Amino acid sequence: MISIKLNPLEKRKGSITISQKFLFESGEAALKQVFSNFFPIAVESSHKYNFYDSVKYLGFSPHFEIVENGCITPEYEMKLHTENDGTVVFVSMEKL
């Protein structure tokens, strides 16, 4: 029998919504913090989101709660902080 080891992030599913303004105006350091703590696998193309305003990303994060298959995935808000020297650091991922 073949044994397949599942990715430990597989059950840590959720979504975050990121404003286009943040994506286009944030520096590389902020984007690195976002995408090193959240791994997008899809973009929701729903008419309730104005593409020019914000984009909803669905994906995995070690900071998300475990969600069993068949359950609705929660939405999260990522908190970042900019230090006095301009360094951007990840603070938390809060379930909405």
Secondary structure, 3 states (H helix, E strand, C coil): CCCCCCCCCCCCEEEEEEEHHHHHHCCHHHHHHHHHHCEEEEEECCCCCCCCCEEEEEEECCCCCCCCCCCCCCEEEEEEEECCCCCEEEEEEEEC
